[in-house]
Amino acid sequence: MTLTSREKTIIITSHLVSLYSEMIEEGKIPQNQSVIDFLMKNIPKEYKPDLSIDLIDDVFIFISSRPMELS
């Protein structure tokens, strides 16, 4: 099964939101840099057409509403 471009964008967005949170906590990026700015600077350009505020909101809501459980 091949992932669609939108599915890949969702995965990358999820990873970048997680990375953003980690880097903010470690002080590796300025506190005033928004998650949107971070995403726009770091998402590969071939996935930018699928990126939207609604998609970012959906991903952010999904990850923030689920507890992180390690297996």
PyMOL Python script that loads the backbone (N, CA, C, O; Angstrom):
from pymol import cmd

cmd.read_pdbstr("""\
ATOM      1  N   MET A   1       0.842  -1.174   0.000  1.00  0.00           N
ATOM      2  CA  MET A   1       0.000   0.000   0.000  1.00  0.00           C
ATOM      3  C   MET A   1       0.895   1.247   0.000  1.00  0.00           C
ATOM      4  O   MET A   1       1.802   1.377   0.823  1.00  0.00           O
ATOM      5  N   THR A   2       0.632   2.121  -0.899  1.00  0.00           N
ATOM      6  CA  THR A   2       1.386   3.360  -1.003  1.00  0.00           C
ATOM      7  C   THR A   2       0.626   4.485  -0.317  1.00  0.00           C
ATOM      8  O   THR A   2      -0.589   4.611  -0.466  1.00  0.00           O
ATOM      9  N   LEU A   3       1.353   5.297   0.434  1.00  0.00           N
ATOM     10  CA  LEU A   3       0.728   6.437   1.091  1.00  0.00           C
ATOM     11  C   LEU A   3       0.485   7.549   0.085  1.00  0.00           C
ATOM     12  O   LEU A   3       1.276   7.756  -0.836  1.00  0.00           O
ATOM     13  N   THR A   4      -0.619   8.264   0.271  1.00  0.00           N
ATOM     14  CA  THR A   4      -0.899   9.421  -0.573  1.00  0.00           C
ATOM     15  C   THR A   4      -0.036  10.589  -0.108  1.00  0.00           C
ATOM     16  O   THR A   4       0.550  10.552   0.975  1.00  0.00           O
ATOM     17  N   SER A   5       0.034  11.600  -0.918  1.00  0.00           N
ATOM     18  CA  SER A   5       0.789  12.793  -0.559  1.00  0.00           C
ATOM     19  C   SER A   5       0.203  13.431   0.708  1.00  0.00           C
ATOM     20  O   SER A   5       0.948  13.898   1.570  1.00  0.00           O
ATOM     21  N   ARG A   6      -1.109  13.451   0.818  1.00  0.00           N
ATOM     22  CA  ARG A   6      -1.770  14.017   2.010  1.00  0.00           C
ATOM     23  C   ARG A   6      -1.408  13.210   3.258  1.00  0.00           C
ATOM     24  O   ARG A   6      -1.133  13.790   4.309  1.00  0.00           O
ATOM     25  N   GLU A   7      -1.404  11.906   3.156  1.00  0.00           N
ATOM     26  CA  GLU A   7      -1.039  11.066   4.304  1.00  0.00           C
ATOM     27  C   GLU A   7       0.414  11.315   4.712  1.00  0.00           C
ATOM     28  O   GLU A   7       0.727  11.383   5.900  1.00  0.00           O
ATOM     29  N   LYS A   8       1.276  11.446   3.742  1.00  0.00           N
ATOM     30  CA  LYS A   8       2.678  11.748   4.040  1.00  0.00           C
ATOM     31  C   LYS A   8       2.803  13.113   4.714  1.00  0.00           C
ATOM     32  O   LYS A   8       3.597  13.285   5.639  1.00  0.00           O
ATOM     33  N   THR A   9       2.021  14.073   4.250  1.00  0.00           N
ATOM     34  CA  THR A   9       2.036  15.412   4.843  1.00  0.00           C
ATOM     35  C   THR A   9       1.578  15.358   6.293  1.00  0.00           C
ATOM     36  O   THR A   9       2.140  16.043   7.147  1.00  0.00           O
ATOM     37  N   ILE A  10       0.570  14.555   6.575  1.00  0.00           N
ATOM     38  CA  ILE A  10       0.075  14.401   7.946  1.00  0.00           C
ATOM     39  C   ILE A  10       1.164  13.801   8.832  1.00  0.00           C
ATOM     40  O   ILE A  10       1.372  14.263   9.954  1.00  0.00           O
ATOM     41  N   ILE A  11       1.848  12.793   8.346  1.00  0.00           N
ATOM     42  CA  ILE A  11       2.916  12.147   9.117  1.00  0.00           C
ATOM     43  C   ILE A  11       4.049  13.132   9.384  1.00  0.00           C
ATOM     44  O   ILE A  11       4.533  13.235  10.511  1.00  0.00           O
ATOM     45  N   ILE A  12       4.465  13.845   8.365  1.00  0.00           N
ATOM     46  CA  ILE A  12       5.554  14.816   8.518  1.00  0.00           C
ATOM     47  C   ILE A  12       5.135  15.927   9.475  1.00  0.00           C
ATOM     48  O   ILE A  12       5.926  16.350  10.317  1.00  0.00           O
ATOM     49  N   THR A  13       3.901  16.400   9.352  1.00  0.00           N
ATOM     50  CA  THR A  13       3.391  17.456  10.229  1.00  0.00           C
ATOM     51  C   THR A  13       3.397  16.984  11.682  1.00  0.00           C
ATOM     52  O   THR A  13       3.812  17.720  12.577  1.00  0.00           O
ATOM     53  N   SER A  14       2.940  15.765  11.908  1.00  0.00           N
ATOM     54  CA  SER A  14       2.934  15.200  13.258  1.00  0.00           C
ATOM     55  C   SER A  14       4.353  15.139  13.821  1.00  0.00           C
ATOM     56  O   SER A  14       4.590  15.508  14.971  1.00  0.00           O
ATOM     57  N   HIS A  15       5.272  14.680  13.016  1.00  0.00           N
ATOM     58  CA  HIS A  15       6.673  14.601  13.454  1.00  0.00           C
ATOM     59  C   HIS A  15       7.215  15.994  13.776  1.00  0.00           C
ATOM     60  O   HIS A  15       7.877  16.180  14.797  1.00  0.00           O
ATOM     61  N   LEU A  16       6.942  16.962  12.920  1.00  0.00           N
ATOM     62  CA  LEU A  16       7.458  18.311  13.132  1.00  0.00           C
ATOM     63  C   LEU A  16       6.845  18.967  14.364  1.00  0.00           C
ATOM     64  O   LEU A  16       7.539  19.698  15.071  1.00  0.00           O
ATOM     65  N   VAL A  17       5.575  18.728  14.639  1.00  0.00           N
ATOM     66  CA  VAL A  17       4.946  19.275  15.851  1.00  0.00           C
ATOM     67  C   VAL A  17       5.627  18.685  17.087  1.00  0.00           C
ATOM     68  O   VAL A  17       5.902  19.400  18.051  1.00  0.00           O
ATOM     69  N   SER A  18       5.894  17.395  17.055  1.00  0.00           N
ATOM     70  CA  SER A  18       6.587  16.737  18.156  1.00  0.00           C
ATOM     71  C   SER A  18       8.006  17.292  18.310  1.00  0.00           C
ATOM     72  O   SER A  18       8.445  17.589  19.422  1.00  0.00           O
ATOM     73  N   LEU A  19       8.704  17.428  17.210  1.00  0.00           N
ATOM     74  CA  LEU A  19      10.058  17.981  17.218  1.00  0.00           C
ATOM     75  C   LEU A  19      10.064  19.420  17.738  1.00  0.00           C
ATOM     76  O   LEU A  19      10.947  19.801  18.507  1.00  0.00           O
ATOM     77  N   TYR A  20       9.083  20.214  17.321  1.00  0.00           N
ATOM     78  CA  TYR A  20       8.949  21.603  17.786  1.00  0.00           C
ATOM     79  C   TYR A  20       8.833  21.629  19.313  1.00  0.00           C
ATOM     80  O   TYR A  20       9.535  22.388  19.982  1.00  0.00           O
ATOM     81  N   SER A  21       7.947  20.796  19.854  1.00  0.00           N
ATOM     82  CA  SER A  21       7.740  20.762  21.308  1.00  0.00           C
ATOM     83  C   SER A  21       9.028  20.396  22.039  1.00  0.00           C
ATOM     84  O   SER A  21       9.383  21.007  23.047  1.00  0.00           O
ATOM     85  N   GLU A  22       9.711  19.398  21.518  1.00  0.00           N
ATOM     86  CA  GLU A  22      10.966  18.947  22.123  1.00  0.00           C
ATOM     87  C   GLU A  22      12.027  20.051  22.069  1.00  0.00           C
ATOM     88  O   GLU A  22      12.723  20.295  23.054  1.00  0.00           O
ATOM     89  N   MET A  23      12.143  20.703  20.935  1.00  0.00           N
ATOM     90  CA  MET A  23      13.169  21.733  20.763  1.00  0.00           C
ATOM     91  C   MET A  23      12.865  22.977  21.605  1.00  0.00           C
ATOM     92  O   MET A  23      13.786  23.622  22.105  1.00  0.00           O
ATOM     93  N   ILE A  24      11.587  23.318  21.765  1.00  0.00           N
ATOM     94  CA  ILE A  24      11.202  24.443  22.632  1.00  0.00           C
ATOM     95  C   ILE A  24      11.605  24.129  24.075  1.00  0.00           C
ATOM     96  O   ILE A  24      12.185  24.971  24.760  1.00  0.00           O
ATOM     97  N   GLU A  25      11.292  22.906  24.532  1.00  0.00           N
ATOM     98  CA  GLU A  25      11.631  22.503  25.903  1.00  0.00           C
ATOM     99  C   GLU A  25      13.136  22.534  26.146  1.00  0.00           C
ATOM    100  O   GLU A  25      13.584  22.867  27.243  1.00  0.00           O
ATOM    101  N   GLU A  26      13.914  22.186  25.124  1.00  0.00           N
ATOM    102  CA  GLU A  26      15.377  22.155  25.257  1.00  0.00           C
ATOM    103  C   GLU A  26      16.018  23.516  25.003  1.00  0.00           C
ATOM    104  O   GLU A  26      17.234  23.664  25.127  1.00  0.00           O
ATOM    105  N   GLY A  27      15.207  24.509  24.648  1.00  0.00           N
ATOM    106  CA  GLY A  27      15.729  25.848  24.391  1.00  0.00           C
ATOM    107  C   GLY A  27      16.504  25.972  23.097  1.00  0.00           C
ATOM    108  O   GLY A  27      17.321  26.882  22.951  1.00  0.00           O
ATOM    109  N   LYS A  28      16.261  25.065  22.146  1.00  0.00           N
ATOM    110  CA  LYS A  28      17.008  25.063  20.886  1.00  0.00           C
ATOM    111  C   LYS A  28      16.399  25.989  19.832  1.00  0.00           C
ATOM    112  O   LYS A  28      17.036  26.291  18.823  1.00  0.00           O
ATOM    113  N   ILE A  29      15.181  26.432  20.067  1.00  0.00           N
ATOM    114  CA  ILE A  29      14.561  27.428  19.181  1.00  0.00           C
ATOM    115  C   ILE A  29      13.950  28.516  20.058  1.00  0.00           C
ATOM    116  O   ILE A  29      13.597  28.256  21.208  1.00  0.00           O
ATOM    117  N   PRO A  30      13.823  29.722  19.531  1.00  0.00           N
ATOM    118  CA  PRO A  30      13.294  30.827  20.336  1.00  0.00           C
ATOM    119  C   PRO A  30      11.846  30.571  20.779  1.00  0.00           C
ATOM    120  O   PRO A  30      11.048  29.995  20.040  1.00  0.00           O
ATOM    121  N   GLN A  31      11.532  31.010  21.993  1.00  0.00           N
ATOM    122  CA  GLN A  31      10.180  30.857  22.534  1.00  0.00           C
ATOM    123  C   GLN A  31       9.134  31.587  21.686  1.00  0.00           C
ATOM    124  O   GLN A  31       7.961  31.214  21.683  1.00  0.00           O
ATOM    125  N   ASN A  32       9.563  32.626  20.971  1.00  0.00           N
ATOM    126  CA  ASN A  32       8.600  33.403  20.191  1.00  0.00           C
ATOM    127  C   ASN A  32       8.352  32.831  18.785  1.00  0.00           C
ATOM    128  O   ASN A  32       7.566  33.399  18.028  1.00  0.00           O
ATOM    129  N   GLN A  33       9.001  31.734  18.431  1.00  0.00           N
ATOM    130  CA  GLN A  33       8.747  31.115  17.129  1.00  0.00           C
ATOM    131  C   GLN A  33       7.513  30.220  17.250  1.00  0.00           C
ATOM    132  O   GLN A  33       7.468  29.314  18.082  1.00  0.00           O
ATOM    133  N   SER A  34       6.530  30.484  16.421  1.00  0.00           N
ATOM    134  CA  SER A  34       5.290  29.702  16.491  1.00  0.00           C
ATOM    135  C   SER A  34       5.463  28.352  15.807  1.00  0.00           C
ATOM    136  O   SER A  34       6.363  28.156  14.990  1.00  0.00           O
ATOM    137  N   VAL A  35       4.585  27.437  16.161  1.00  0.00           N
ATOM    138  CA  VAL A  35       4.611  26.111  15.540  1.00  0.00           C
ATOM    139  C   VAL A  35       4.347  26.228  14.040  1.00  0.00           C
ATOM    140  O   VAL A  35       4.899  25.457  13.255  1.00  0.00           O
ATOM    141  N   ILE A  36       3.515  27.177  13.637  1.00  0.00           N
ATOM    142  CA  ILE A  36       3.228  27.388  12.205  1.00  0.00           C
ATOM    143  C   ILE A  36       4.501  27.817  11.480  1.00  0.00           C
ATOM    144  O   ILE A  36       4.825  27.275  10.423  1.00  0.00           O
ATOM    145  N   ASP A  37       5.222  28.781  12.040  1.00  0.00           N
ATOM    146  CA  ASP A  37       6.485  29.229  11.438  1.00  0.00           C
ATOM    147  C   ASP A  37       7.480  28.070  11.339  1.00  0.00           C
ATOM    148  O   ASP A  37       8.152  27.902  10.322  1.00  0.00           O
ATOM    149  N   PHE A  38       7.564  27.278  12.405  1.00  0.00           N
ATOM    150  CA  PHE A  38       8.467  26.137  12.423  1.00  0.00           C
ATOM    151  C   PHE A  38       8.102  25.138  11.323  1.00  0.00           C
ATOM    152  O   PHE A  38       8.974  24.648  10.605  1.00  0.00           O
ATOM    153  N   LEU A  39       6.809  24.844  11.199  1.00  0.00           N
ATOM    154  CA  LEU A  39       6.359  23.918  10.156  1.00  0.00           C
ATOM    155  C   LEU A  39       6.690  24.450   8.766  1.00  0.00           C
ATOM    156  O   LEU A  39       7.215  23.715   7.930  1.00  0.00           O
ATOM    157  N   MET A  40       6.391  25.705   8.518  1.00  0.00           N
ATOM    158  CA  MET A  40       6.610  26.279   7.191  1.00  0.00           C
ATOM    159  C   MET A  40       8.096  26.304   6.822  1.00  0.00           C
ATOM    160  O   MET A  40       8.447  26.173   5.649  1.00  0.00           O
ATOM    161  N   LYS A  41       8.964  26.470   7.820  1.00  0.00           N
ATOM    162  CA  LYS A  41      10.406  26.497   7.556  1.00  0.00           C
ATOM    163  C   LYS A  41      10.987  25.095   7.351  1.00  0.00           C
ATOM    164  O   LYS A  41      12.025  24.941   6.708  1.00  0.00           O
ATOM    165  N   ASN A  42      10.321  24.075   7.896  1.00  0.00           N
ATOM    166  CA  ASN A  42      10.932  22.750   7.925  1.00  0.00           C
ATOM    167  C   ASN A  42      10.240  21.676   7.102  1.00  0.00           C
ATOM    168  O   ASN A  42      10.816  20.609   6.890  1.00  0.00           O
ATOM    169  N   ILE A  43       9.038  21.919   6.636  1.00  0.00           N
ATOM    170  CA  ILE A  43       8.369  20.892   5.838  1.00  0.00           C
ATOM    171  C   ILE A  43       8.969  20.895   4.428  1.00  0.00           C
ATOM    172  O   ILE A  43       9.171  21.962   3.848  1.00  0.00           O
ATOM    173  N   PRO A  44       9.250  19.732   3.882  1.00  0.00           N
ATOM    174  CA  PRO A  44       9.785  19.694   2.515  1.00  0.00           C
ATOM    175  C   PRO A  44       8.814  20.358   1.530  1.00  0.00           C
ATOM    176  O   PRO A  44       7.598  20.204   1.647  1.00  0.00           O
ATOM    177  N   LYS A  45       9.359  21.085   0.574  1.00  0.00           N
ATOM    178  CA  LYS A  45       8.513  21.888  -0.307  1.00  0.00           C
ATOM    179  C   LYS A  45       7.525  21.062  -1.122  1.00  0.00           C
ATOM    180  O   LYS A  45       6.476  21.579  -1.506  1.00  0.00           O
ATOM    181  N   GLU A  46       7.825  19.801  -1.398  1.00  0.00           N
ATOM    182  CA  GLU A  46       6.884  18.995  -2.180  1.00  0.00           C
ATOM    183  C   GLU A  46       5.609  18.666  -1.398  1.00  0.00           C
ATOM    184  O   GLU A  46       4.619  18.225  -1.981  1.00  0.00           O
ATOM    185  N   TYR A  47       5.636  18.883  -0.060  1.00  0.00           N
ATOM    186  CA  TYR A  47       4.441  18.612   0.754  1.00  0.00           C
ATOM    187  C   TYR A  47       3.701  19.889   1.143  1.00  0.00           C
ATOM    188  O   TYR A  47       2.604  19.814   1.697  1.00  0.00           O
ATOM    189  N   LYS A  48       4.270  21.047   0.867  1.00  0.00           N
ATOM    190  CA  LYS A  48       3.615  22.314   1.208  1.00  0.00           C
ATOM    191  C   LYS A  48       2.245  22.497   0.553  1.00  0.00           C
ATOM    192  O   LYS A  48       1.355  23.073   1.179  1.00  0.00           O
ATOM    193  N   PRO A  49       2.039  22.028  -0.683  1.00  0.00           N
ATOM    194  CA  PRO A  49       0.701  22.205  -1.276  1.00  0.00           C
ATOM    195  C   PRO A  49      -0.415  21.503  -0.489  1.00  0.00           C
ATOM    196  O   PRO A  49      -1.563  21.945  -0.520  1.00  0.00           O
ATOM    197  N   ASP A  50      -0.088  20.420   0.211  1.00  0.00           N
ATOM    198  CA  ASP A  50      -1.090  19.702   1.002  1.00  0.00           C
ATOM    199  C   ASP A  50      -1.249  20.262   2.409  1.00  0.00           C
ATOM    200  O   ASP A  50      -2.186  19.894   3.118  1.00  0.00           O
ATOM    201  N   LEU A  51      -0.356  21.140   2.817  1.00  0.00           N
ATOM    202  CA  LEU A  51      -0.374  21.690   4.164  1.00  0.00           C
ATOM    203  C   LEU A  51      -1.377  22.839   4.241  1.00  0.00           C
ATOM    204  O   LEU A  51      -1.384  23.728   3.389  1.00  0.00           O
ATOM    205  N   SER A  52      -2.208  22.810   5.255  1.00  0.00           N
ATOM    206  CA  SER A  52      -3.171  23.897   5.475  1.00  0.00           C
ATOM    207  C   SER A  52      -3.326  24.094   6.978  1.00  0.00           C
ATOM    208  O   SER A  52      -2.932  23.243   7.775  1.00  0.00           O
ATOM    209  N   ILE A  53      -3.900  25.219   7.346  1.00  0.00           N
ATOM    210  CA  ILE A  53      -4.162  25.492   8.757  1.00  0.00           C
ATOM    211  C   ILE A  53      -5.101  24.432   9.332  1.00  0.00           C
ATOM    212  O   ILE A  53      -4.921  23.986  10.465  1.00  0.00           O
ATOM    213  N   ASP A  54      -6.096  24.035   8.552  1.00  0.00           N
ATOM    214  CA  ASP A  54      -7.029  23.003   9.024  1.00  0.00           C
ATOM    215  C   ASP A  54      -6.317  21.678   9.281  1.00  0.00           C
ATOM    216  O   ASP A  54      -6.580  21.016  10.285  1.00  0.00           O
ATOM    217  N   LEU A  55      -5.420  21.294   8.384  1.00  0.00           N
ATOM    218  CA  LEU A  55      -4.670  20.051   8.578  1.00  0.00           C
ATOM    219  C   LEU A  55      -3.791  20.150   9.823  1.00  0.00           C
ATOM    220  O   LEU A  55      -3.741  19.218  10.625  1.00  0.00           O
ATOM    221  N   ILE A  56      -3.105  21.266   9.984  1.00  0.00           N
ATOM    222  CA  ILE A  56      -2.254  21.474  11.160  1.00  0.00           C
ATOM    223  C   ILE A  56      -3.094  21.405  12.430  1.00  0.00           C
ATOM    224  O   ILE A  56      -2.704  20.755  13.400  1.00  0.00           O
ATOM    225  N   ASP A  57      -4.246  22.072  12.427  1.00  0.00           N
ATOM    226  CA  ASP A  57      -5.138  22.033  13.591  1.00  0.00           C
ATOM    227  C   ASP A  57      -5.591  20.609  13.896  1.00  0.00           C
ATOM    228  O   ASP A  57      -5.581  20.186  15.053  1.00  0.00           O
ATOM    229  N   ASP A  58      -5.985  19.873  12.866  1.00  0.00           N
ATOM    230  CA  ASP A  58      -6.441  18.495  13.067  1.00  0.00           C
ATOM    231  C   ASP A  58      -5.333  17.630  13.670  1.00  0.00           C
ATOM    232  O   ASP A  58      -5.574  16.861  14.601  1.00  0.00           O
ATOM    233  N   VAL A  59      -4.127  17.760  13.135  1.00  0.00           N
ATOM    234  CA  VAL A  59      -2.998  16.979  13.641  1.00  0.00           C
ATOM    235  C   VAL A  59      -2.696  17.383  15.082  1.00  0.00           C
ATOM    236  O   VAL A  59      -2.509  16.526  15.946  1.00  0.00           O
ATOM    237  N   PHE A  60      -2.649  18.685  15.334  1.00  0.00           N
ATOM    238  CA  PHE A  60      -2.321  19.172  16.670  1.00  0.00           C
ATOM    239  C   PHE A  60      -3.372  18.724  17.691  1.00  0.00           C
ATOM    240  O   PHE A  60      -3.018  18.299  18.790  1.00  0.00           O
ATOM    241  N   ILE A  61      -4.632  18.812  17.346  1.00  0.00           N
ATOM    242  CA  ILE A  61      -5.711  18.371  18.232  1.00  0.00           C
ATOM    243  C   ILE A  61      -5.607  16.871  18.491  1.00  0.00           C
ATOM    244  O   ILE A  61      -5.770  16.418  19.624  1.00  0.00           O
ATOM    245  N   PHE A  62      -5.336  16.111  17.444  1.00  0.00           N
ATOM    246  CA  PHE A  62      -5.222  14.663  17.598  1.00  0.00           C
ATOM    247  C   PHE A  62      -4.091  14.292  18.550  1.00  0.00           C
ATOM    248  O   PHE A  62      -4.289  13.497  19.468  1.00  0.00           O
ATOM    249  N   ILE A  63      -2.899  14.866  18.334  1.00  0.00           N
ATOM    250  CA  ILE A  63      -1.763  14.465  19.179  1.00  0.00           C
ATOM    251  C   ILE A  63      -1.908  14.991  20.597  1.00  0.00           C
ATOM    252  O   ILE A  63      -1.521  14.313  21.549  1.00  0.00           O
ATOM    253  N   SER A  64      -2.452  16.171  20.750  1.00  0.00           N
ATOM    254  CA  SER A  64      -2.557  16.726  22.105  1.00  0.00           C
ATOM    255  C   SER A  64      -3.681  16.080  22.927  1.00  0.00           C
ATOM    256  O   SER A  64      -3.694  16.197  24.152  1.00  0.00           O
ATOM    257  N   SER A  65      -4.605  15.413  22.270  1.00  0.00           N
ATOM    258  CA  SER A  65      -5.704  14.783  23.002  1.00  0.00           C
ATOM    259  C   SER A  65      -5.425  13.328  23.353  1.00  0.00           C
ATOM    260  O   SER A  65      -6.243  12.691  24.016  1.00  0.00           O
ATOM    261  N   ARG A  66      -4.311  12.802  22.932  1.00  0.00           N
ATOM    262  CA  ARG A  66      -3.958  11.412  23.200  1.00  0.00           C
ATOM    263  C   ARG A  66      -2.738  11.361  24.110  1.00  0.00           C
ATOM    264  O   ARG A  66      -1.731  12.018  23.847  1.00  0.00           O
ATOM    265  N   PRO A  67      -2.832  10.575  25.183  1.00  0.00           N
ATOM    266  CA  PRO A  67      -1.635  10.448  26.035  1.00  0.00           C
ATOM    267  C   PRO A  67      -0.568   9.645  25.299  1.00  0.00           C
ATOM    268  O   PRO A  67      -0.872   8.685  24.591  1.00  0.00           O
ATOM    269  N   MET A  68       0.669  10.049  25.476  1.00  0.00           N
ATOM    270  CA  MET A  68       1.776   9.331  24.845  1.00  0.00           C
ATOM    271  C   MET A  68       2.106   8.121  25.701  1.00  0.00           C
ATOM    272  O   MET A  68       2.480   8.248  26.867  1.00  0.00           O
ATOM    273  N   GLU A  69       1.964   6.963  25.113  1.00  0.00           N
ATOM    274  CA  GLU A  69       2.262   5.733  25.838  1.00  0.00           C
ATOM    275  C   GLU A  69       3.405   5.012  25.122  1.00  0.00           C
ATOM    276  O   GLU A  69       3.378   4.813  23.907  1.00  0.00           O
ATOM    277  N   LEU A  70       4.383   4.637  25.893  1.00  0.00           N
ATOM    278  CA  LEU A  70       5.494   3.884  25.336  1.00  0.00           C
ATOM    279  C   LEU A  70       5.201   2.402  25.469  1.00  0.00           C
ATOM    280  O   LEU A  70       4.715   1.951  26.507  1.00  0.00           O
ATOM    281  N   SER A  71       5.486   1.664  24.450  1.00  0.00           N
ATOM    282  CA  SER A  71       5.262   0.211  24.492  1.00  0.00           C
ATOM    283  C   SER A  71       6.391  -0.491  25.205  1.00  0.00           C
ATOM    284  O   SER A  71       6.371  -1.715  25.336  1.00  0.00           O
TER     285      SER A  71
END
""", "prot")
cmd.dss("prot")
cmd.show_as("cartoon", "prot")
cmd.util.cbc("prot")
cmd.orient("prot")
